[in-house]
Amino acid sequence: MTHKLRRGAVLLIAGLIAAALAYTLLHADSKEPAVAVRTGAMAPDFTVTGLDGRSAALSDYRGKGVLLNFWASWCGPCTHEMPRMNEAYLEGIPDVEIVAVNVGESRGTANEFAMRENLAFPVLLDPSGEAAQKYRVVGLPATFLIDPDGKIAAIRPGELTSSSEVKKLLQSLSR
């Protein structure tokens, strides 16, 4: 091996080691371990603020089934499914809640939308996207069905297309 090739190989190896070390150091101070978001796993808890300004946590709903929906007012499919979700919610499935988490928008924007649509279910605010990151949400809308024990029963990416579909999902969470 020539001197230039040997030197290049040493530099490449040193660079790879430095990159691995930097990656390890950057991720070592992570506040929470990575949690697999999959059916059957415990739903990651989070605490955010509601439209009313009060703190709200997903764990506040333990003992009830939860249709957890991540949305934004700029998202067409999200705005289409909200009236369907509201219709199903107003029918009242015992011990089942719909919780809508607005991602990345201001309280004013989310509140204006919720008022215009007369949303009866809780709307929570995730302006920084931290709650959505815990669920590894990459596209909106994203819906997670959480059973009364706090486990993910199903994951539904994309738009919920009818109020009857929403009702069936809610009923699937009822004990």
Number of C-alpha atoms within 10 A of each C-alpha: 6 7 8 9 10 11 12 12 12 12 12 12 12 12 12 12 12 12 12 12 11 12 11 11 11 10 10 11 9 9 7 8 9 8 13 14 18 15 15 14 14 17 24 16 13 16 16 18 17 20 17 11 11 9 12 17 14 18 15 11 18 15 14 20 28 29 25 19 23 27 29 21 19 11 12 13 17 20 17 15 19 23 16 18 26 18 17 21 20 11 9 13 15 13 16 23 21 21 18 23 27 27 23 17 18 15 20 10 13 22 20 13 16 18 10 9 13 12 19 14 15 15 24 26 27 23 17 13 16 15 22 23 10 17 20 13 17 10 12 20 24 22 24 22 24 29 24 19 15 22 21 23 22 18 16 13 16 14 18 21 13 15 18 14 14 21 18 11 18 25 16 15 22 16 12
